[in-house]
Amino acid sequence: MSLTEEILSQLPGDVLGGLRQSDRILASLRTDETPVPTVVTENPQPLAVVDWDVIVCGGTLGILIACALAVRGLRVALIEKGILRGREQEWNISRKELEVFVELELLTEKELQNAIATQYNPARVSFQGGVEVWVEDVLNIGIDPVYLLATLKTRFLAVGGKLFENTPFSEAVVHPNGVMLNNQFTTKLLIDAMGHLSPITRQARQGKKPDALCLVVGSCAQGFPENSTGDLLLSFTSLQNQCQYFWEAFPARDGRTTYLFTYMDAHPQRLTLEALFAEYLRLLPEYQNVELNQLQLQRALFGFFPTYRQSPLKTPWNHILPVGDSSGNQSPLSFGGFGAMVRHLRRLTLGIEEALQTEQFSANSLALLQPYQPSLTVTWLFQKAMSVGVHQKIDPEQINQLLSAVFQEMQQLGTPVLKPFLQDIVQFSALTQTLLRTGLSHPALVAKIIPQVGLASLLDWMVHYGNLSVYTALFSLSPMLETWVNHQPREKQYYWHRLVDAWKYGSGGDYSQDN
Ligand SMILES: Cc1cc2nc3c(=O)[nH]c(=O)nc-3n(C[C@H](O)[C@H](O)[C@H](O)COP(=O)(O)OP(=O)(O)OC[C@H]3O[C@@H](n4cnc5c(N)ncnc54)[C@H](O)[C@@H]3O)c2cc1C
C-alpha cells in the first residue's frame, strides 16, 4: 500500500476513489479521445412562451449571479444537478473584494462578517535561494462556502428566485427568442455555470485539448507547529519531474491548509494527481517542519484547472452565456475562480440586466459580457515561464531565479506594484516598471526565457502587452464619453457600456489602491 493510499484511506468517504476518478477525467483531457457532447442544438421556430428571464445551470458560483439578478427583479431560476451546498474548505480572497456582496444587496454587513471564517496576516512570497517578500491583507480572508451559499440561497428564494435541485442539465435547444432546457424550462438567457467540465463548454470548445493545466493537491490538517502567517507562493525545490513545485499555506478554521500546485502542458506523460499527492506527502514535512505522523488530516484537497488561450470563452450560440469557471475568465496563474467571480460580479450583473432590457441575445452581443482582457491574456506568458515543456531541458534553478529576480524588483517598486499582481490584477504601468527593472538588473536571466517560452509565444505576448497599453489609455479617456454615451439609443448604450467595462477590466482599472 502506498503512503497516499494509507493516508487517504483513513479519511471518511472514498477520497482515494475521488482522486482516481479526477485522474481518469484528467487523463481523458490529456488525450484527444474525449467524446464531444452534443447538448446544444438550434431550432428556427420561435418558442410559444418564454417563462424565465434567466436560467442559471450550476449552483456553486451560479447562485452568486442568480441571486444578484433576482434581487434586481428579474425572473430567475437555478437548476443544480445535486443539492446546492458549499464545500467545507474555505475560499481565500481579499477583504475589499467582498464589499460587492453588500453593494448588490446579496448579504447584510452582518452576514458578510459571519461568512468570514478566518483571517490571517502577513503572507509570504519566497523562492529557493532567493528573495523573501512579506505582504499584508492579500488573499488573507477565508470565506466559509457552506454559510455563504446557504445564505445566498435563502436570499434568492426570498426575492422570488426558483431553485430546482437534483435537476441535472441535459440539453438546450436554442430558438430565435429563447432557449428550451431539458425539454421542460424556457428562458430568454441561459447562464452556464457548470464549471470547467460543463458539457456546454466542452461542446463549444469542440473537445480541444487544454493549452495548459494547473494541478493542485493538499490538505487541511491539525498538529502543525503554531504559525499564524501564510504563504501565497513559495518554492523550496529545484525543477523535479519536469515541474516547478509551488506551495501555499495558511491558517484555516479546521487547522492549517497547505497546497502543492504546479503548471504544465497537457501532455499525456505528465504527472497524475495521485503522483503529485505522493510528492506532496514526501515534501510536506520539510516544508512545514513537521512529521506526517504528528498531523491529523481533516480533509484532502485536489483538483486540476485546464486553461485555454482562447479565453474567456465565446460560445457560438445566441442566448447562452458562460459564467464562473466554465467561462475561462479566471487567471491562468491562480486557481482563484471564486475571487474572479466576485471581482466581476457587479459588471456581470449590470451587464446581463442591460442585455435583457435591450434584448441583446446574439452570440456577439453576449460575448461582450465576457470580453477579451489583455490584463488576463498577458498572464499566459507568466504561466509559461513558470513551467517547462515535457521534454525541454532548462537549468533546474532557472524558474526560481527568474521569479526571485522579478519579485525582488516588485518589492522595491512597493505595494502599489506588488499587491495588485498578487491579487491577479495586471496593470500596464506596474508591469512595465517591473519588466524594465528586471531586464536591466538581470539581463542574462531574462535572455534565458526566450528559448524557454519560445519566440512565437513571446511575439504573441507582445501584442497583448501592446493592447494592455491601448486599453489603459482608452479607459483613462472613457469618462469623456459618458455624457455622449448617455444620449445614445439604449441598444447602442449596451455596446458602449460593455466596451468601457472591457477597457476597465482589461487594463486592471478595476483595482483601487485600497483593495
Ligand atoms: C483545491 C482547490 C482550492 C481552491 N481554492 C480557492 C480559493 O482559495 N479561492 C478562490 O477564489 N478559488 C479557489 N478555488 C477555485 C474555486 O473553487 C472554483 O473556481 C469554483 O468552485 C468554480 O465554481 P463554478 O461554479 O464555476 O464551478 P464548479 O465548482 O465546478 O461547480 C459547478 C456547479 O455546477 C453543478 N453542475 C455540474 N454539472 C451540472 C449539470 N449537468 N446540471 C446542473 N448542474 C451541474 C455542480 O454540481 C456545481 O454546483 C479552489 C479550487 C480547488 C480545487
The ligand as an SDF file (V2000), in Angstrom:
LIG
                    3D

 53 58  0  0  0  0  0  0  0  0999 V2000
   -8.2970   22.6620   -4.0110 C   0  0  0  0  0  0  0  0  0  0  0  0
   -8.9540   23.9240   -4.5110 C   0  0  0  0  0  0  0  0  0  0  0  0
   -8.7960   25.1120   -3.8070 C   0  0  0  0  0  0  0  0  0  0  0  0
   -9.3790   26.2980   -4.2590 C   0  0  0  0  0  0  0  0  0  0  0  0
   -9.2030   27.4500   -3.5420 N   0  0  0  0  0  0  0  0  0  0  0  0
   -9.7410   28.6230   -3.9900 C   0  0  0  0  0  0  0  0  0  0  0  0
   -9.5770   29.8240   -3.2460 C   0  0  0  0  0  0  0  0  0  0  0  0
   -8.9770   29.8350   -2.1640 O   0  0  0  0  0  0  0  0  0  0  0  0
  -10.0910   30.9850   -3.7510 N   0  0  0  0  0  0  0  0  0  0  0  0
  -10.7770   31.0100   -4.9310 C   0  0  0  0  0  0  0  0  0  0  0  0
  -11.1910   32.0840   -5.3700 O   0  0  0  0  0  0  0  0  0  0  0  0
  -10.9750   29.8580   -5.6350 N   0  0  0  0  0  0  0  0  0  0  0  0
  -10.4760   28.6800   -5.2010 C   0  0  0  0  0  0  0  0  0  0  0  0
  -10.6670   27.5200   -5.9070 N   0  0  0  0  0  0  0  0  0  0  0  0
  -11.4210   27.5810   -7.1650 C   0  0  0  0  0  0  0  0  0  0  0  0
  -12.9010   27.5670   -6.9300 C   0  0  0  0  0  0  0  0  0  0  0  0
  -13.2680   26.5320   -6.0560 O   0  0  0  0  0  0  0  0  0  0  0  0
  -13.6010   27.3930   -8.2880 C   0  0  0  0  0  0  0  0  0  0  0  0
  -13.1970   28.4530   -9.1150 O   0  0  0  0  0  0  0  0  0  0  0  0
  -15.0880   27.3860   -8.1500 C   0  0  0  0  0  0  0  0  0  0  0  0
  -15.5330   26.2720   -7.4190 O   0  0  0  0  0  0  0  0  0  0  0  0
  -15.7340   27.3360   -9.5280 C   0  0  0  0  0  0  0  0  0  0  0  0
  -17.1090   27.3230   -9.3610 O   0  0  0  0  0  0  0  0  0  0  0  0
  -18.0690   27.0040  -10.5820 P   0  0  0  0  0  0  0  0  0  0  0  0
  -19.4490   27.1020  -10.0280 O   0  0  0  0  0  0  0  0  0  0  0  0
  -17.7450   27.8550  -11.7480 O   0  0  0  0  0  0  0  0  0  0  0  0
  -17.7050   25.5130  -10.9930 O   0  0  0  0  0  0  0  0  0  0  0  0
  -17.7520   24.2050  -10.0840 P   0  0  0  0  0  0  0  0  0  0  0  0
  -17.1510   24.4310   -8.7510 O   0  0  0  0  0  0  0  0  0  0  0  0
  -17.1870   23.1210  -10.9470 O   0  0  0  0  0  0  0  0  0  0  0  0
  -19.2950   23.9610   -9.8460 O   0  0  0  0  0  0  0  0  0  0  0  0
  -20.1320   23.5840  -10.8980 C   0  0  0  0  0  0  0  0  0  0  0  0
  -21.5310   23.5240  -10.3720 C   0  0  0  0  0  0  0  0  0  0  0  0
  -22.3780   23.0960  -11.4170 O   0  0  0  0  0  0  0  0  0  0  0  0
  -23.0790   21.9380  -11.0000 C   0  0  0  0  0  0  0  0  0  0  0  0
  -23.2650   21.1110  -12.1970 N   0  0  0  0  0  0  0  0  0  0  0  0
  -22.3290   20.4260  -12.8950 C   0  0  0  0  0  0  0  0  0  0  0  0
  -22.8780   19.7780  -13.9200 N   0  0  0  0  0  0  0  0  0  0  0  0
  -24.1990   20.0610  -13.8800 C   0  0  0  0  0  0  0  0  0  0  0  0
  -25.3150   19.6820  -14.6770 C   0  0  0  0  0  0  0  0  0  0  0  0
  -25.1770   18.8510  -15.7390 N   0  0  0  0  0  0  0  0  0  0  0  0
  -26.5230   20.1850  -14.3550 N   0  0  0  0  0  0  0  0  0  0  0  0
  -26.7040   21.0210  -13.2970 C   0  0  0  0  0  0  0  0  0  0  0  0
  -25.6900   21.3840  -12.5020 N   0  0  0  0  0  0  0  0  0  0  0  0
  -24.4530   20.9230  -12.7910 C   0  0  0  0  0  0  0  0  0  0  0  0
  -22.2190   21.2820   -9.9480 C   0  0  0  0  0  0  0  0  0  0  0  0
  -22.9580   20.4370   -9.1000 O   0  0  0  0  0  0  0  0  0  0  0  0
  -21.6980   22.5240   -9.2240 C   0  0  0  0  0  0  0  0  0  0  0  0
  -22.6180   23.0360   -8.3060 O   0  0  0  0  0  0  0  0  0  0  0  0
  -10.1240   26.3040   -5.4570 C   0  0  0  0  0  0  0  0  0  0  0  0
  -10.3040   25.1050   -6.1490 C   0  0  0  0  0  0  0  0  0  0  0  0
   -9.7390   23.9210   -5.6850 C   0  0  0  0  0  0  0  0  0  0  0  0
   -9.9460   22.6440   -6.4500 C   0  0  0  0  0  0  0  0  0  0  0  0
  1  2  1  0
  2  3  1  0
  2 52  2  0
  3  4  2  0
  4  5  1  0
  4 50  1  0
  5  6  2  0
  6  7  1  0
  6 13  1  0
  7  8  2  0
  7  9  1  0
  9 10  1  0
 10 11  2  0
 10 12  1  0
 12 13  2  0
 13 14  1  0
 14 15  1  0
 14 50  1  0
 15 16  1  0
 16 17  1  0
 16 18  1  0
 18 19  1  0
 18 20  1  0
 20 21  1  0
 20 22  1  0
 22 23  1  0
 23 24  1  0
 24 25  2  0
 24 26  1  0
 24 27  1  0
 27 28  1  0
 28 29  2  0
 28 30  1  0
 28 31  1  0
 31 32  1  0
 32 33  1  0
 33 34  1  0
 33 48  1  0
 34 35  1  0
 35 36  1  0
 35 46  1  0
 36 37  1  0
 36 45  1  0
 37 38  2  0
 38 39  1  0
 39 40  1  0
 39 45  2  0
 40 41  1  0
 40 42  2  0
 42 43  1  0
 43 44  2  0
 44 45  1  0
 46 47  1  0
 46 48  1  0
 48 49  1  0
 50 51  2  0
 51 52  1  0
 52 53  1  0
M  END
$$$$
